[in-house]
Amino acid sequence: MQNNRIVNLFTVHDGITSTIIFAAACASAGITVLIDNDLQSCSQNHCVQFETATAIAFISGFTALPSFLLNLRSLASR
C-alpha cells in the first residue's frame, strides 16, 4: 500500500479490534469460571455452549493479532 494514512488507519483499527476481542474473551472466560466453579450451577446454565463460545472468541482474537502485527511492521518500515 502506498498511502501512509490508510496503513495507519488499518493498523489502529486492527489494534483496537484485537484488544476488544481479547478483552471480551477474557470476560467470557471469567463468567464461565464463575458459573462452573464458584456457583456450581453448570447443569442449569448451558456451560458447554459458554465454553465453546469463549474458545471461539479467543481463536478470533488470536487470528486478528497477525493482521495488526503485519500492519504495524509495514507502518514501521516506512
PDB file as gemmi writes it, atoms N, CA and C in Angstrom:
CRYST1    1.000    1.000    1.000  90.00  90.00  90.00 P 1                      
ATOM      1  N   MET A   1       0.833  -1.166   0.000  1.00  0.00           N  
ATOM      2  CA  MET A   1       0.000   0.000   0.000  1.00  0.00           C  
ATOM      3  C   MET A   1       0.887   1.241   0.000  1.00  0.00           C  
ATOM      4  N   GLN A   2       0.514   2.177  -0.802  1.00  0.00           N  
ATOM      5  CA  GLN A   2       1.334   3.363  -0.966  1.00  0.00           C  
ATOM      6  C   GLN A   2       0.958   4.500  -0.024  1.00  0.00           C  
ATOM      7  N   ASN A   3      -0.294   4.534   0.403  1.00  0.00           N  
ATOM      8  CA  ASN A   3      -0.771   5.646   1.209  1.00  0.00           C  
ATOM      9  C   ASN A   3      -0.512   5.373   2.690  1.00  0.00           C  
ATOM     10  N   ASN A   4       0.263   6.236   3.312  1.00  0.00           N  
ATOM     11  CA  ASN A   4       0.637   6.064   4.713  1.00  0.00           C  
ATOM     12  C   ASN A   4      -0.557   6.244   5.641  1.00  0.00           C  
ATOM     13  N   ARG A   5      -1.489   7.110   5.277  1.00  0.00           N  
ATOM     14  CA  ARG A   5      -2.662   7.343   6.130  1.00  0.00           C  
ATOM     15  C   ARG A   5      -3.566   6.110   6.192  1.00  0.00           C  
ATOM     16  N   ILE A   6      -3.703   5.410   5.073  1.00  0.00           N  
ATOM     17  CA  ILE A   6      -4.537   4.208   5.044  1.00  0.00           C  
ATOM     18  C   ILE A   6      -3.897   3.100   5.865  1.00  0.00           C  
ATOM     19  N   VAL A   7      -2.590   2.929   5.742  1.00  0.00           N  
ATOM     20  CA  VAL A   7      -1.886   1.919   6.537  1.00  0.00           C  
ATOM     21  C   VAL A   7      -2.002   2.254   8.019  1.00  0.00           C  
ATOM     22  N   ASN A   8      -1.885   3.519   8.355  1.00  0.00           N  
ATOM     23  CA  ASN A   8      -2.027   3.943   9.741  1.00  0.00           C  
ATOM     24  C   ASN A   8      -3.440   3.654  10.256  1.00  0.00           C  
ATOM     25  N   LEU A   9      -4.441   3.931   9.431  1.00  0.00           N  
ATOM     26  CA  LEU A   9      -5.830   3.667   9.809  1.00  0.00           C  
ATOM     27  C   LEU A   9      -6.060   2.173  10.032  1.00  0.00           C  
ATOM     28  N   PHE A  10      -5.572   1.333   9.117  1.00  0.00           N  
ATOM     29  CA  PHE A  10      -5.719  -0.112   9.275  1.00  0.00           C  
ATOM     30  C   PHE A  10      -5.002  -0.614  10.522  1.00  0.00           C  
ATOM     31  N   THR A  11      -3.835  -0.078  10.795  1.00  0.00           N  
ATOM     32  CA  THR A  11      -3.070  -0.508  11.957  1.00  0.00           C  
ATOM     33  C   THR A  11      -3.795  -0.175  13.253  1.00  0.00           C  
ATOM     34  N   VAL A  12      -4.287   1.030  13.359  1.00  0.00           N  
ATOM     35  CA  VAL A  12      -5.006   1.436  14.572  1.00  0.00           C  
ATOM     36  C   VAL A  12      -6.290   0.622  14.717  1.00  0.00           C  
ATOM     37  N   HIS A  13      -7.010   0.445  13.619  1.00  0.00           N  
ATOM     38  CA  HIS A  13      -8.258  -0.315  13.665  1.00  0.00           C  
ATOM     39  C   HIS A  13      -8.007  -1.762  14.076  1.00  0.00           C  
ATOM     40  N   ASP A  14      -7.001  -2.407  13.504  1.00  0.00           N  
ATOM     41  CA  ASP A  14      -6.693  -3.795  13.856  1.00  0.00           C  
ATOM     42  C   ASP A  14      -6.244  -3.918  15.308  1.00  0.00           C  
ATOM     43  N   GLY A  15      -5.480  -2.952  15.790  1.00  0.00           N  
ATOM     44  CA  GLY A  15      -5.042  -2.987  17.178  1.00  0.00           C  
ATOM     45  C   GLY A  15      -6.202  -2.851  18.148  1.00  0.00           C  
ATOM     46  N   ILE A  16      -7.105  -1.933  17.867  1.00  0.00           N  
ATOM     47  CA  ILE A  16      -8.272  -1.745  18.733  1.00  0.00           C  
ATOM     48  C   ILE A  16      -9.179  -2.966  18.674  1.00  0.00           C  
ATOM     49  N   THR A  17      -9.396  -3.497  17.488  1.00  0.00           N  
ATOM     50  CA  THR A  17     -10.254  -4.673  17.341  1.00  0.00           C  
ATOM     51  C   THR A  17      -9.675  -5.877  18.065  1.00  0.00           C  
ATOM     52  N   SER A  18      -8.381  -6.114  17.924  1.00  0.00           N  
ATOM     53  CA  SER A  18      -7.741  -7.236  18.614  1.00  0.00           C  
ATOM     54  C   SER A  18      -7.853  -7.095  20.121  1.00  0.00           C  
ATOM     55  N   THR A  19      -7.648  -5.895  20.617  1.00  0.00           N  
ATOM     56  CA  THR A  19      -7.726  -5.662  22.059  1.00  0.00           C  
ATOM     57  C   THR A  19      -9.138  -5.875  22.586  1.00  0.00           C  
ATOM     58  N   ILE A  20     -10.134  -5.385  21.868  1.00  0.00           N  
ATOM     59  CA  ILE A  20     -11.522  -5.540  22.306  1.00  0.00           C  
ATOM     60  C   ILE A  20     -11.950  -7.005  22.261  1.00  0.00           C  
ATOM     61  N   ILE A  21     -11.564  -7.718  21.224  1.00  0.00           N  
ATOM     62  CA  ILE A  21     -11.912  -9.139  21.133  1.00  0.00           C  
ATOM     63  C   ILE A  21     -11.265  -9.919  22.264  1.00  0.00           C  
ATOM     64  N   PHE A  22      -9.995  -9.640  22.551  1.00  0.00           N  
ATOM     65  CA  PHE A  22      -9.305 -10.347  23.621  1.00  0.00           C  
ATOM     66  C   PHE A  22      -9.913 -10.021  24.985  1.00  0.00           C  
ATOM     67  N   ALA A  23     -10.286  -8.767  25.204  1.00  0.00           N  
ATOM     68  CA  ALA A  23     -10.917  -8.389  26.475  1.00  0.00           C  
ATOM     69  C   ALA A  23     -12.274  -9.069  26.631  1.00  0.00           C  
ATOM     70  N   ALA A  24     -13.034  -9.150  25.557  1.00  0.00           N  
ATOM     71  CA  ALA A  24     -14.333  -9.829  25.630  1.00  0.00           C  
ATOM     72  C   ALA A  24     -14.164 -11.323  25.890  1.00  0.00           C  
ATOM     73  N   ALA A  25     -13.141 -11.926  25.289  1.00  0.00           N  
ATOM     74  CA  ALA A  25     -12.890 -13.347  25.533  1.00  0.00           C  
ATOM     75  C   ALA A  25     -12.484 -13.595  26.982  1.00  0.00           C  
ATOM     76  N   CYS A  26     -11.682 -12.708  27.534  1.00  0.00           N  
ATOM     77  CA  CYS A  26     -11.291 -12.846  28.942  1.00  0.00           C  
ATOM     78  C   CYS A  26     -12.484 -12.673  29.869  1.00  0.00           C  
ATOM     79  N   ALA A  27     -13.365 -11.744  29.557  1.00  0.00           N  
ATOM     80  CA  ALA A  27     -14.570 -11.552  30.371  1.00  0.00           C  
ATOM     81  C   ALA A  27     -15.480 -12.773  30.276  1.00  0.00           C  
ATOM     82  N   SER A  28     -15.598 -13.333  29.095  1.00  0.00           N  
ATOM     83  CA  SER A  28     -16.416 -14.538  28.932  1.00  0.00           C  
ATOM     84  C   SER A  28     -15.830 -15.715  29.693  1.00  0.00           C  
ATOM     85  N   ALA A  29     -14.520 -15.824  29.680  1.00  0.00           N  
ATOM     86  CA  ALA A  29     -13.878 -16.900  30.442  1.00  0.00           C  
ATOM     87  C   ALA A  29     -14.107 -16.720  31.937  1.00  0.00           C  
ATOM     88  N   GLY A  30     -14.076 -15.494  32.396  1.00  0.00           N  
ATOM     89  CA  GLY A  30     -14.344 -15.231  33.816  1.00  0.00           C  
ATOM     90  C   GLY A  30     -15.758 -15.601  34.216  1.00  0.00           C  
ATOM     91  N   ILE A  31     -16.717 -15.281  33.364  1.00  0.00           N  
ATOM     92  CA  ILE A  31     -18.111 -15.636  33.643  1.00  0.00           C  
ATOM     93  C   ILE A  31     -18.283 -17.156  33.632  1.00  0.00           C  
ATOM     94  N   THR A  32     -17.626 -17.823  32.689  1.00  0.00           N  
ATOM     95  CA  THR A  32     -17.723 -19.279  32.616  1.00  0.00           C  
ATOM     96  C   THR A  32     -17.134 -19.935  33.856  1.00  0.00           C  
ATOM     97  N   VAL A  33     -15.999 -19.443  34.323  1.00  0.00           N  
ATOM     98  CA  VAL A  33     -15.392 -19.978  35.538  1.00  0.00           C  
ATOM     99  C   VAL A  33     -16.277 -19.703  36.746  1.00  0.00           C  
ATOM    100  N   LEU A  34     -16.873 -18.518  36.797  1.00  0.00           N  
ATOM    101  CA  LEU A  34     -17.765 -18.191  37.904  1.00  0.00           C  
ATOM    102  C   LEU A  34     -18.951 -19.145  37.949  1.00  0.00           C  
ATOM    103  N   ILE A  35     -19.578 -19.375  36.819  1.00  0.00           N  
ATOM    104  CA  ILE A  35     -20.751 -20.254  36.794  1.00  0.00           C  
ATOM    105  C   ILE A  35     -20.360 -21.698  37.091  1.00  0.00           C  
ATOM    106  N   ASP A  36     -19.269 -22.158  36.489  1.00  0.00           N  
ATOM    107  CA  ASP A  36     -18.899 -23.566  36.602  1.00  0.00           C  
ATOM    108  C   ASP A  36     -18.284 -23.890  37.953  1.00  0.00           C  
ATOM    109  N   ASN A  37     -17.284 -23.146  38.375  1.00  0.00           N  
ATOM    110  CA  ASN A  37     -16.541 -23.499  39.584  1.00  0.00           C  
ATOM    111  C   ASN A  37     -17.124 -22.902  40.860  1.00  0.00           C  
ATOM    112  N   ASP A  38     -17.463 -21.629  40.818  1.00  0.00           N  
ATOM    113  CA  ASP A  38     -17.870 -20.951  42.043  1.00  0.00           C  
ATOM    114  C   ASP A  38     -19.340 -21.197  42.395  1.00  0.00           C  
ATOM    115  N   LEU A  39     -20.220 -21.067  41.413  1.00  0.00           N  
ATOM    116  CA  LEU A  39     -21.645 -21.252  41.679  1.00  0.00           C  
ATOM    117  C   LEU A  39     -22.072 -22.708  41.562  1.00  0.00           C  
ATOM    118  N   GLN A  40     -21.307 -23.477  40.835  1.00  0.00           N  
ATOM    119  CA  GLN A  40     -21.555 -24.894  40.581  1.00  0.00           C  
ATOM    120  C   GLN A  40     -22.986 -25.143  40.109  1.00  0.00           C  
ATOM    121  N   SER A  41     -23.412 -24.312  39.200  1.00  0.00           N  
ATOM    122  CA  SER A  41     -24.740 -24.498  38.606  1.00  0.00           C  
ATOM    123  C   SER A  41     -24.603 -24.653  37.096  1.00  0.00           C  
ATOM    124  N   CYS A  42     -23.676 -25.497  36.710  1.00  0.00           N  
ATOM    125  CA  CYS A  42     -23.377 -25.659  35.291  1.00  0.00           C  
ATOM    126  C   CYS A  42     -24.496 -26.389  34.551  1.00  0.00           C  
ATOM    127  N   SER A  43     -25.173 -27.269  35.219  1.00  0.00           N  
ATOM    128  CA  SER A  43     -26.220 -28.029  34.536  1.00  0.00           C  
ATOM    129  C   SER A  43     -27.409 -27.144  34.166  1.00  0.00           C  
ATOM    130  N   GLN A  44     -27.611 -26.057  34.879  1.00  0.00           N  
ATOM    131  CA  GLN A  44     -28.745 -25.180  34.601  1.00  0.00           C  
ATOM    132  C   GLN A  44     -28.417 -24.113  33.559  1.00  0.00           C  
ATOM    133  N   ASN A  45     -27.150 -23.838  33.311  1.00  0.00           N  
ATOM    134  CA  ASN A  45     -26.766 -22.667  32.515  1.00  0.00           C  
ATOM    135  C   ASN A  45     -26.067 -22.958  31.197  1.00  0.00           C  
ATOM    136  N   HIS A  46     -26.117 -24.171  30.701  1.00  0.00           N  
ATOM    137  CA  HIS A  46     -25.545 -24.496  29.388  1.00  0.00           C  
ATOM    138  C   HIS A  46     -24.051 -24.159  29.312  1.00  0.00           C  
ATOM    139  N   CYS A  47     -23.263 -24.709  30.199  1.00  0.00           N  
ATOM    140  CA  CYS A  47     -21.832 -24.386  30.266  1.00  0.00           C  
ATOM    141  C   CYS A  47     -21.057 -24.782  29.013  1.00  0.00           C  
ATOM    142  N   VAL A  48     -21.448 -25.855  28.380  1.00  0.00           N  
ATOM    143  CA  VAL A  48     -20.726 -26.296  27.180  1.00  0.00           C  
ATOM    144  C   VAL A  48     -20.824 -25.232  26.092  1.00  0.00           C  
ATOM    145  N   GLN A  49     -21.969 -24.620  25.957  1.00  0.00           N  
ATOM    146  CA  GLN A  49     -22.126 -23.564  24.959  1.00  0.00           C  
ATOM    147  C   GLN A  49     -21.313 -22.329  25.332  1.00  0.00           C  
ATOM    148  N   PHE A  50     -21.265 -21.981  26.621  1.00  0.00           N  
ATOM    149  CA  PHE A  50     -20.444 -20.852  27.065  1.00  0.00           C  
ATOM    150  C   PHE A  50     -18.962 -21.124  26.818  1.00  0.00           C  
ATOM    151  N   GLU A  51     -18.518 -22.330  27.132  1.00  0.00           N  
ATOM    152  CA  GLU A  51     -17.105 -22.671  26.937  1.00  0.00           C  
ATOM    153  C   GLU A  51     -16.737 -22.676  25.457  1.00  0.00           C  
ATOM    154  N   THR A  52     -17.629 -23.162  24.620  1.00  0.00           N  
ATOM    155  CA  THR A  52     -17.371 -23.163  23.178  1.00  0.00           C  
ATOM    156  C   THR A  52     -17.300 -21.739  22.638  1.00  0.00           C  
ATOM    157  N   ALA A  53     -18.218 -20.895  23.069  1.00  0.00           N  
ATOM    158  CA  ALA A  53     -18.206 -19.503  22.624  1.00  0.00           C  
ATOM    159  C   ALA A  53     -16.948 -18.778  23.095  1.00  0.00           C  
ATOM    160  N   THR A  54     -16.508 -19.082  24.308  1.00  0.00           N  
ATOM    161  CA  THR A  54     -15.285 -18.468  24.827  1.00  0.00           C  
ATOM    162  C   THR A  54     -14.061 -18.925  24.045  1.00  0.00           C  
ATOM    163  N   ALA A  55     -14.001 -20.200  23.726  1.00  0.00           N  
ATOM    164  CA  ALA A  55     -12.880 -20.713  22.934  1.00  0.00           C  
ATOM    165  C   ALA A  55     -12.841 -20.077  21.551  1.00  0.00           C  
ATOM    166  N   ILE A  56     -13.993 -19.927  20.934  1.00  0.00           N  
ATOM    167  CA  ILE A  56     -14.052 -19.292  19.613  1.00  0.00           C  
ATOM    168  C   ILE A  56     -13.671 -17.819  19.699  1.00  0.00           C  
ATOM    169  N   ALA A  57     -14.025 -17.155  20.798  1.00  0.00           N  
ATOM    170  CA  ALA A  57     -13.627 -15.752  20.974  1.00  0.00           C  
ATOM    171  C   ALA A  57     -12.116 -15.626  21.092  1.00  0.00           C  
ATOM    172  N   PHE A  58     -11.475 -16.531  21.826  1.00  0.00           N  
ATOM    173  CA  PHE A  58     -10.008 -16.497  21.920  1.00  0.00           C  
ATOM    174  C   PHE A  58      -9.363 -16.780  20.566  1.00  0.00           C  
ATOM    175  N   ILE A  59      -9.911 -17.719  19.825  1.00  0.00           N  
ATOM    176  CA  ILE A  59      -9.372 -18.016  18.498  1.00  0.00           C  
ATOM    177  C   ILE A  59      -9.518 -16.802  17.586  1.00  0.00           C  
ATOM    178  N   SER A  60     -10.642 -16.119  17.664  1.00  0.00           N  
ATOM    179  CA  SER A  60     -10.845 -14.910  16.854  1.00  0.00           C  
ATOM    180  C   SER A  60      -9.850 -13.821  17.214  1.00  0.00           C  
ATOM    181  N   GLY A  61      -9.593 -13.661  18.499  1.00  0.00           N  
ATOM    182  CA  GLY A  61      -8.618 -12.657  18.933  1.00  0.00           C  
ATOM    183  C   GLY A  61      -7.215 -12.970  18.463  1.00  0.00           C  
ATOM    184  N   PHE A  62      -6.857 -14.250  18.524  1.00  0.00           N  
ATOM    185  CA  PHE A  62      -5.517 -14.627  18.100  1.00  0.00           C  
ATOM    186  C   PHE A  62      -5.357 -14.626  16.581  1.00  0.00           C  
ATOM    187  N   THR A  63      -6.443 -14.772  15.840  1.00  0.00           N  
ATOM    188  CA  THR A  63      -6.327 -14.666  14.383  1.00  0.00           C  
ATOM    189  C   THR A  63      -6.325 -13.220  13.913  1.00  0.00           C  
ATOM    190  N   ALA A  64      -6.851 -12.298  14.699  1.00  0.00           N  
ATOM    191  CA  ALA A  64      -6.802 -10.880  14.334  1.00  0.00           C  
ATOM    192  C   ALA A  64      -5.450 -10.263  14.666  1.00  0.00           C  
ATOM    193  N   LEU A  65      -4.721 -10.875  15.585  1.00  0.00           N  
ATOM    194  CA  LEU A  65      -3.426 -10.335  16.009  1.00  0.00           C  
ATOM    195  C   LEU A  65      -2.377 -10.294  14.891  1.00  0.00           C  
ATOM    196  N   PRO A  66      -2.217 -11.335  14.057  1.00  0.00           N  
ATOM    197  CA  PRO A  66      -1.222 -11.234  12.977  1.00  0.00           C  
ATOM    198  C   PRO A  66      -1.484 -10.087  11.999  1.00  0.00           C  
ATOM    199  N   SER A  67      -2.748  -9.793  11.740  1.00  0.00           N  
ATOM    200  CA  SER A  67      -3.061  -8.669  10.865  1.00  0.00           C  
ATOM    201  C   SER A  67      -2.542  -7.369  11.457  1.00  0.00           C  
ATOM    202  N   PHE A  68      -2.761  -7.191  12.747  1.00  0.00           N  
ATOM    203  CA  PHE A  68      -2.251  -5.992  13.420  1.00  0.00           C  
ATOM    204  C   PHE A  68      -0.728  -5.945  13.376  1.00  0.00           C  
ATOM    205  N   LEU A  69      -0.080  -7.047  13.653  1.00  0.00           N  
ATOM    206  CA  LEU A  69       1.385  -7.054  13.686  1.00  0.00           C  
ATOM    207  C   LEU A  69       1.986  -6.801  12.306  1.00  0.00           C  
ATOM    208  N   LEU A  70       1.386  -7.377  11.270  1.00  0.00           N  
ATOM    209  CA  LEU A  70       1.899  -7.131   9.923  1.00  0.00           C  
ATOM    210  C   LEU A  70       1.668  -5.695   9.481  1.00  0.00           C  
ATOM    211  N   ASN A  71       0.516  -5.130   9.832  1.00  0.00           N  
ATOM    212  CA  ASN A  71       0.285  -3.710   9.511  1.00  0.00           C  
ATOM    213  C   ASN A  71       1.225  -2.806  10.297  1.00  0.00           C  
ATOM    214  N   LEU A  72       1.486  -3.162  11.538  1.00  0.00           N  
ATOM    215  CA  LEU A  72       2.418  -2.379  12.341  1.00  0.00           C  
ATOM    216  C   LEU A  72       3.827  -2.444  11.763  1.00  0.00           C  
ATOM    217  N   ARG A  73       4.203  -3.619  11.283  1.00  0.00           N  
ATOM    218  CA  ARG A  73       5.528  -3.763  10.674  1.00  0.00           C  
ATOM    219  C   ARG A  73       5.634  -2.945   9.395  1.00  0.00           C  
ATOM    220  N   SER A  74       4.590  -2.975   8.568  1.00  0.00           N  
ATOM    221  CA  SER A  74       4.647  -2.202   7.321  1.00  0.00           C  
ATOM    222  C   SER A  74       4.607  -0.696   7.617  1.00  0.00           C  
ATOM    223  N   LEU A  75       3.923  -0.316   8.685  1.00  0.00           N  
ATOM    224  CA  LEU A  75       3.910   1.095   9.070  1.00  0.00           C  
ATOM    225  C   LEU A  75       5.291   1.532   9.604  1.00  0.00           C  
ATOM    226  N   ALA A  76       5.922   0.666  10.366  1.00  0.00           N  
ATOM    227  CA  ALA A  76       7.226   0.995  10.929  1.00  0.00           C  
ATOM    228  C   ALA A  76       8.343   0.989   9.894  1.00  0.00           C  
ATOM    229  N   SER A  77       8.144   0.251   8.809  1.00  0.00           N  
ATOM    230  CA  SER A  77       9.202   0.164   7.792  1.00  0.00           C  
ATOM    231  C   SER A  77       9.221   1.378   6.860  1.00  0.00           C  
ATOM    232  N   ARG A  78       8.301   2.279   7.018  1.00  0.00           N  
ATOM    233  CA  ARG A  78       8.243   3.460   6.149  1.00  0.00           C  
ATOM    234  C   ARG A  78       9.188   4.523   6.620  1.00  0.00           C  
TER     235      ARG A  78                                                      
END                                                                             
